[in-house]
Amino acid sequence: MRTPLTAVAAAALIASLASPAVAASTPEAGSPSSNAATTKAAEATTAIKTNESNGSFDLQAHRGGRGEWTEESLAAFANSLKLGVSTLELDTHLTTDGKVIVWHDDTIQADKCRDTAPATPGDAQYPYVGDRVAELSLAQIKTLDCGFTQLKGYPEQDVIEGNRIAELKDVFQLVRDADAKKVRFNIETKVEDGKSGGEGMVALTKAVVTEIYTAGMAGRSTVQSFDWSSLNLTKKIAPQLPLVALSSGDAWLEVGKPGASPNLGGIDIDTYGGSLAKAAAAQGYDVISPAFSSVTPGMIKDAHELGLPVIPWTVNTTADMTRLMDLGVDGIISDYPTRLRTVLEERGLKLPKAYPAKV
């Protein structure tokens, strides 16, 4: 089990993240032989027993419950708290002025956000829709109305009118104000396509880790990423934080393709027999989070033998929820937390506590 940082140690960590030495660090890829990694995974604070009835099944609201409310809005997170979920799943990006925002897309998409006004008179960057998040300041992003229309493909989504993109610290504060002490955070470092392992990954990872420790949420947070370099860097600078290895399936893992993958922090998945679980355990990660369509009984068996919970994404139909729970997954990430909670209730499972929350 990881030992939580003391307040003094946490302060030292936060200060160290501002140093050039850390900023220039290069994450190291793990090796195939890693008994220590397996032991660490088995002892991780996020280890989930596979007995559903003990109340440990992890009900994660994907982007706050995208199928039910405007994604990653503070209102969505508040509604998930009021519903009762185990974990708030969310994405992060870094603005040009170094602020960690909670948003999924690399660019500002016209089907989700619209311009309202420039952040400053005569701003040459205006309009902002279509721009990269990394090239916009927090002030510019805050002008965007990201709650003006229902997202296509989500007919049940309640539009949170006038929604403004939140910062990670805002989500932490929302949960703190609700006194939702049992709710966890599954925080994705959302590195841009084609930029795995780059400077943007380093900056975002450091900023997210800093926000987690500044908020005092290290004991309740996991860091997940499709860029395993980000997980390696997190392990290096904040080894107490549990790590979640995301995967989109065999093609993304590059199973059967010779050479190291930039997505996986420079390792070759075939070194581990194409096994997501074995590769993740060897790197010292704590959870695997595969695309739900790629989950197999063999994957779950491998993961559980290595002490790794399996929490697939994004599972939205009751049929898929039931099938995966029958296979033995340890949690589910869903756009429809209400739907998933109903499935848990029908199976006679202990439900996550609900908390009053206000935005």
N, C-alpha and C positions, 0 to 999 in steps of 0.2 A: 504493500500500500504506500502511495506517495505521502510524504510528510508535508503538510501545508506550510507555506511560508509565514514567518512571523511578520509583523508590521514593519519592523526594521529591515528585514531581508527583502520584503516586497518593495520598500522605498529604494533600496540599493539596486534592485533589479530594474525598476523604472528609470532610475538615473543612468544606469549602464546602457540602456537601449538608445540613449541619445549620443553615445560615443561613436566616433568614426570607426573604431575597431569592430564593433558589432555590425555596423552598417555594411562593412566590407566583407563580412564573413561569408564563406561559401558552405552551404549544407553538404554533409558527406552522405553518400549512399551507403546503405547497410550491406552486410555480407550474408551469404546463405546460412552460415553456421551461427546461430544466435540463441543458445539455451537461455542466456540472460534475458533476452528480449521476450522469450516465451514466459519465463517466470514473472517478469514485470507485467506482462499483459494479464496473467492470471491473478496478480495481486492488485491490479489497477482499481482505483476508487470507483470507476464506472462499471465494474464487472456486474453483470446482470445474471441472476439465476434463471435457468430456463423453465422453472416451475411457474406457470402463468398465475396460479392462484395466490402467490405470495405478494401480489401487488406491485411487482417490479417491472411488469410489462410497460415499455416506454411508448407512450402516446405522444408523438411529436406533431405539432401544428406547422406544416410546411409554409414558410413565408408568412406565418401567423394564421394560416388557414385561407389560402388564396381562393379556394372554391366557394368560400362563404362571405369573405369581406375583401375589400381592396387590399392587394398584397402588400405586406410589410409596412402597413400603416400602423400607427400607434393604436388606432381603434381596433384593428384586427388582433393585435397582441392583447389588448384589454379584453376583447370578447373571448379570446381563447382562455384567458385567466378565469373569466366568469363562468365559462363552460366547464373547465377543469381538465387540464392537460398536464402531462409530466414535463414536457420540454417545449420551449419556443425555438423553432428552427429558423435561421435567418442568414442572409448574405451580407457581406460587407465590401465596400470599395473605399478608396482613399481619394479625397479631393485634392486639387492642386495646392491648396493651403494646408494640407496635412490633417484633415478632419475625417474620422471614420463614419461613413454613412451606411445606413441599412437599405440596400437596394441590390437587385439581382443583375441588371443588365450593364454591359460595358459602356453602352451609349444610351442617350435619352431617346426612348422610343415614342413615336407619335401616337401609337395605339394605347399608351399608358399615361403620357404627360402632355401638357400643352403649355406654351409660353403665356405669360401674363404681362410682364413688363421687364425692362432691363434692370439689373441690380443697381446700376449707377447710370445717370444720364449720359447718353451717347456711347454706351458700352459697345465697342466694335465687335464683340463676340455675339451679341444679340442678333437673332434669336438663338436659343440654346438647344432646342429640340434637334436631335441628330448629332450633337456633339458628344465626344468621349467624356465620361464622368471624370476621368483623370485630368482633363484639361479645364475643368470648371471649378470655381471656388464654391465654398459652402454658401456664400451669399447669393451667388448666381443660381445654384441648385434650389435654394429656398424660395425662389420666385416661381418655380414650376408648380402648376396645378396637376397633381397626379391622382386626382379623384374626380374626374369629370365624366367618365364613361365606364360601362361594364366591359370587362375584358372578354374578348371573343373566346368562345369555347367554355365559358363558365356562366351558364344562364342563371345559376342560383346566387351568384355573387352580389352582395349588397354593396353598392357604391358609396364609399366614404367621401362625400362631396368636399371639394377644396383641400383634399389631403396634401400635405407637404412631406417630402422625404425626411425621415428622422435620422438622428445620429444614434450610434450605438449606446452612448451614455444615456440617451432619452429612454431607451428600452429598459436599461438597467434601473433607471429611476422609477419608471412605471411599475416595475415589479416590486421595487423597494416600497413604494407608496402603498401598494396593495398588500404589503406584508405577506407576500406569496413566498414563504421561506422554503417550500419544497419544490418549487419550479426551477428547472434547469435551463441552460442556454446551449444550443448547438450552433456554433458560429462558424460560418464558412468564409475563408479568405478567398475572395472571388478574383482570381488572377485572370487577366484578359487573355483571350484566345491567341495562341502563338507566342505568348510571352512567359511561358513557364520557366521558372528558375532565374528570371531576370531581376533588374533593379526594382521594378514595381512590386514584385513579390516580396522582396526584402523589406521595402518601406511599409507595405500594407501589413505584413506579418508583425513587424515590430510595433506598429501603431495599434493593432488589435490587442496584442499581448499587454501593451501599456494600459489600454482602456480597461481590460479585464481586471488587472491588478489595482488600478486606480479606484475602480468601483468596488473593490473587495469581493469580486465574484469568481475568483479563481477556483474556489471549492465547489462551484456550481456550473462550471463551464467546460465544454469540450471544444476543441478546434478541429474543424474538418476542412478538407480541401481536395480538389481534383489535381492540384499541383503538389505532389508529394515533397517537393523541395521546401514548400512552406511548412509542412509537418516536420521535416528534418530540422529546419531552422527553429521552429517553436520548441522542439525537444532540446535543442542546444541552449537556447536562452531562457527557457522556462520549463525545465524537465518535470515539474509538478503537474502540468496541464495534460489531461488525457487527450489522445489524438485519434481522429476518425479518418480512415482511409476511404475516400469516395472512389467509385468506379462506375463506368458506363457500360461495362461488358467486355468480352474478349477482344473485340476489334480495337477498342480504346486502350485496353491493356497491352495490345500488340502481341497477343499470343501467337506464336509461330512465326513472328517476324524477327529476323536476326538483328541484334544490336540493342543498345540501351535506349530507353524511352525517356524523352524530356518530361513527359507527364508524371513519371514515377521517380523523379529525382535522380535519374541517371542509372537505374537498374534495368536489367532485362528480365521480364516476367518469366521467361522460359528457364531461367536459372532455378526457378522455384516450381518447375513443372506446370507452369501456367496457372498456378493456384493463387488467387487473390489473398486468401487467408494466410498461406505460408509466407508470401512476400511481405504482407503487412506485419506479421509477427516478427519476421527477421529484422525489420526496420525498427521494431520496438513500439509499434502503434498498439492501440488498445481496443479498437472497434473497427469492423468493416461495414461499409454502407454501400452495397451494390444497387444498381438499377434493378427494380423488382423482377423484371422479366428475365434476368440472368441468374436468379437464385435457384439453386438445385439442392437436393438432399445431400449430395456429396460436399457442396460448399459449406453447408451448415455443419456437417460432421467434422470437416477439417477445422473450421473456425472454433467450434466448441472444444475439440480436443486440444487446441492451442490456447484456450481460455479467452477467446474473442467473441463478444456478442455480435449478432448479425442484425442490422437495422436497415432494411431496404427502403428505397425511395422510388418514385412517389406513388403510393398505393391508394387508389381512389374509389375502386368498386368494392362493395361488400363481398363479392365472390372472391376477388383477389386477396382481400384482407383475411378472409376465412381460410383460404387455401394456404397462404403463407404462415398463418398461425398454426395450422395443422402440421406444417412442415417443421415448426419449432423455432421460428424467428423470435428475437428477444424484444423487438419493438418495431414500430412502423412509422414512417414519415408520410403524412397525408395532407392533401389540400382540403380534405373534409374531416376535420377533427370531430365534429358532431356525429358523423356517420361511423367513424372508427370507435368512438366512445359507446355508441349503441351496440356495436359488435361485441365489445368487451363486456358490456352489461348482459347481453344475451348469453354469453359464455359463463356468466356467473363470476366474473373477475372483480377484484377490488378496483374501484375507480379512483383516478387522481382527484385530489381535493380541488374544489372550486373556490375562487377568491374574488371578492368584490374589487373592481378596478375602475378607475376613472381616467379619462384623457383630458 
